[in-house]
Amino acid sequence: MRILVGMSGGVDSTAAALMLLEGGHEVVGATMMLWDGRYRGGGRDACFGPGETEDAAAAEAFCRRFGIEHVRLDRAALYDASVIAPWRAATLMGRTPNPCVLCNPLLKFTIPDAARAAGVRFDAFATGHYARTAAPGSSEAIVPERTALLRAAESARDQSYFMHRLSQEQLSGVLFPLGGMAKAQVRAFAREHGLGDVAAKPDSQDFYSGDKNELVGEEDRPGDIVDQTGRVLGRHSGFWKVTIGQRKGVGVSGTGEPLYVVEIDPIHNRVVVAPRPAIVRHRLVAENVNWVSIAPPEPGTRLTCSIKVRSVGDPVPDVEAEILPGGAFRAEFPRGIAGVAPGQSAVLYRGDAVLGGGFISSAF
């Protein structure tokens, strides 16, 4: 089979390509080019930045070494319009959007479309993501007629949270060679095949490591940091630089107890902080929901499941989600969750399967 592999130049996508090649498949590498130089950027610990040229060169060097065809796909304008622009708008509304949640369905998993448009021929698409799928009718599928998105074998590396907005068409046509592996195994595999330089590459820590003012298009805008009574405790240089639930680096000290960001108020240019109990929420509403492993449930349906409201950590169990009209759901978690941030994604799971997820509009 001729398989197109999305390649970033990092260890995961490189290892995935090599595993498929060793499995007897013909491999074609495809690298997205997103960086057009309009931002200054930062260091090498981000997936969007000036280091992209070096990463693409690394992907090409691997392909040359193993006799693999490689293509670069210019997607900078699409990335700016589909990921950066909505991220900027949501951030300036005081929300905490996750750019990867948009990038996956709109860019990474549309690589096959861009490659076909460029004249590349292939039979299937693969990536180096840590996730798994279950074919329709298999024991791990939630419903017989749909491909299920599953968590990776190594929970600390699982990326299914970021992929809950994939369509059935995208999900049914992708391979995840690393889904059943641990990261240490992947690095060892790369070293064993003479790719020590690739195996030693650090993981990306964020999507952008430069000055956040650049991406939001704003200069510093100093404002007050206040407690819940309105008492001024400090100053911030821009409300978009903090997130709900954040404690370190907020700009408040000497209060005698740890304080967390509990509210971002863009209208009054304020950041509200409070002790930890104030950031615990027991309900949330998520909108613009995408159902990936199941068909959209009817309004009024109640699902017993688990939930993730941020990318790190395991899903919180014992959640009841009620389907609301208009493509939304309300989730209740009696034991509470700290730091639920509007703009982030709330993703519902049943066992290892991702049911679906949406953008958090409110939490209370």
Long-range contacts (C-beta under 8 A, 24 or more apart in sequence): 1-25, 1-26, 1-123, 1-124, 2-26, 2-27, 2-28, 2-121, 2-122, 2-123, 2-124, 3-27, 3-28, 3-122, 3-123, 3-124, 3-125, 3-126, 3-175, 4-28, 4-29, 4-30, 4-111, 4-112, 4-115, 4-120, 4-122, 4-124, 4-125, 4-126, 5-29, 5-30, 5-125, 5-126, 5-127, 5-128, 6-30, 6-31, 6-32, 6-108, 6-111, 6-125, 6-126, 6-127, 6-128, 7-31, 7-59, 7-62, 7-63, 7-70, 7-128, 8-32, 8-47, 8-55, 8-59, 8-128, 9-54, 9-55, 9-56, 9-57, 9-58, 9-59, 9-62, 9-198, 10-55, 10-128, 10-198, 10-201, 10-203, 10-204, 11-128, 11-186, 11-187, 11-190, 11-195, 11-198, 11-199, 11-201, 12-128, 12-129, 12-130, 12-178, 12-186, 13-59, 13-127, 13-128, 14-58, 14-59, 14-62, 14-128, 14-190, 14-195, 14-198, 15-128, 15-177, 15-178, 15-186, 15-189, 15-190, 15-195, 16-126, 16-127, 16-128, 16-176, 16-177, 16-178, 17-62, 17-63, 17-66, 17-68, 17-126, 18-66, 18-189, 18-190, 18-193, 18-195, 19-177, 19-178, 19-189, 20-126, 20-175, 20-177, 21-66, 21-68, 27-66, 27-68, 28-68, 28-69, 28-70, 28-71, 28-115, 28-120, 28-122, 29-59, 29-60, 29-62, 29-63, 29-68, 29-69, 29-70, 29-71, 30-70, 30-71, 30-72, 30-73, 30-111, 30-114, 30-115, 30-120, 31-55, 31-56, 31-59, 31-60, 31-70, 31-71, 31-72, 31-73, 32-73, 32-75, 32-79, 32-107, 32-108, 32-111, 32-114, 33-72, 33-73, 33-74, 33-75, 33-76, 34-75, 34-76, 34-79, 34-107, 35-76, 36-76, 36-77, 36-80, 38-80, 39-208, 39-210, 39-214, 39-215, 40-210, 40-211, 40-214, 41-208, 41-209, 41-210, 42-208, 42-209, 42-210, 42-211, 43-209, 44-202, 44-209, 45-202, 45-204, 45-205, 45-206, 45-209, 46-204, 46-205, 46-206, 46-207, 46-208, 46-209, 46-210, 47-204, 47-206, 47-207, 48-79, 48-99, 48-207, 48-208, 49-208, 49-209, 49-210, 58-198, 62-195, 62-198, 69-120, 71-115, 71-118, 71-120, 73-111, 73-114, 73-115, 73-118, 75-107, 75-114, 78-106, 78-107, 79-103, 79-107, 82-106, 82-107, 83-107, 84-215, 87-215, 88-215, 88-216, 88-217, 90-343, 91-215, 91-216, 91-240, 91-343, 92-216, 92-218, 92-240, 92-266, 93-266, 93-343, 94-239, 94-240, 94-264, 94-265, 94-266, 94-342, 95-264, 95-341, 95-342, 95-343, 96-243, 96-244, 96-341, 96-342, 96-343, 96-344, 97-343, 97-344, 97-359, 98-162, 98-311, 98-343, 98-344, 98-345, 99-207, 99-208, 100-162, 100-207, 100-311, 101-162, 101-164, 101-165, 101-345, 102-165, 103-207, 104-162, 104-163, 104-165, 104-166, 105-163, 105-165, 105-166, 105-167, 105-170, 109-166, 109-170, 109-174, 110-170, 112-173, 124-173, 124-174, 124-175, 125-173, 125-174, 125-175, 126-174, 126-175, 126-176, 126-177, 127-174, 127-175, 127-176, 128-177, 128-178, 129-159, 129-163, 129-176, 129-178, 129-179, 130-154, 130-157, 130-158, 130-159, 130-176, 130-178, 130-179, 130-181, 130-183, 131-158, 131-159, 131-160, 131-163, 131-176, 131-179, 132-176, 132-179, 132-180, 132-352, 133-171, 133-172, 133-174, 133-176, 133-179, 134-353, 136-172, 140-352, 140-353, 141-293, 141-353, 142-293, 142-294, 142-350, 142-353, 142-355, 143-293, 143-294, 143-295, 146-293, 146-294, 146-295, 147-171, 147-172, 147-293, 148-292, 148-293, 148-353, 148-354, 149-292, 149-293, 149-353, 149-354, 150-179, 150-352, 150-353, 150-354, 151-349, 151-352, 151-353, 151-354, 152-176, 152-178, 152-179, 152-180, 153-179, 153-180, 153-181, 153-182, 154-181, 154-182, 154-183, 155-314, 156-183, 157-182, 157-183, 160-347, 160-354, 161-308, 161-311, 161-345, 161-347, 161-354, 161-357, 162-311, 163-292, 163-354, 164-290, 164-292, 164-345, 164-347, 164-354, 164-356, 164-357, 165-290, 165-292, 165-357, 166-290, 166-292, 167-290, 167-292, 168-292, 171-292, 212-238, 212-240, 212-241, 213-238, 216-240, 221-269, 223-268, 223-269, 223-270, 223-271, 224-269, 224-270, 224-271, 225-250, 225-251, 225-252, 225-270, 225-271, 225-272, 225-273, 226-270, 226-271, 226-272, 226-273, 227-259, 227-272, 227-273, 227-274, 228-262, 228-272, 228-274, 228-278, 233-259, 233-273, 236-271, 239-264, 239-265, 239-266, 239-269, 239-270, 239-271, 242-271, 243-341, 244-279, 244-339, 244-340, 244-341, 244-342, 245-279, 245-338, 245-339, 245-340, 245-341, 246-339, 260-339, 276-338, 279-338, 279-339, 280-336, 280-337, 280-338, 281-336, 281-337, 281-338, 281-340, 281-363, 281-364, 282-332, 282-333, 282-334, 282-336, 282-337, 282-364, 283-330, 283-331, 283-332, 283-333, 283-363, 283-364, 284-309, 284-330, 284-331, 284-340, 284-346, 284-360, 284-362, 284-363, 284-364, 285-324, 285-328, 285-329, 285-330, 285-331, 285-360, 285-361, 285-362, 285-363, 286-328, 286-329, 286-330, 286-331, 286-345, 286-346, 286-357, 286-358, 286-359, 286-360, 286-361, 287-326, 287-327, 287-328, 287-358, 287-359, 287-361, 288-327, 288-328, 288-358, 288-359, 289-327, 289-328, 289-329, 289-356, 289-357, 289-358, 290-356, 290-357, 290-358, 291-355, 291-356, 292-354, 292-355, 292-356, 292-357, 293-353, 293-354, 293-355, 293-356, 294-355, 294-356, 296-323, 296-327, 296-356, 297-323, 298-323, 299-323, 299-324, 299-325, 303-329, 303-348, 303-350, 303-355, 305-348, 305-349, 305-350, 305-355, 306-348, 306-349, 306-350, 307-331, 307-333, 307-337, 307-346, 307-347, 307-348, 307-349, 308-346, 308-347, 308-349, 309-337, 309-339, 309-340, 309-341, 309-344, 309-345, 309-346, 309-347, 309-360, 310-339, 310-341, 310-344, 315-347, 315-349, 319-348, 321-348, 327-358, 328-358, 328-361, 329-358
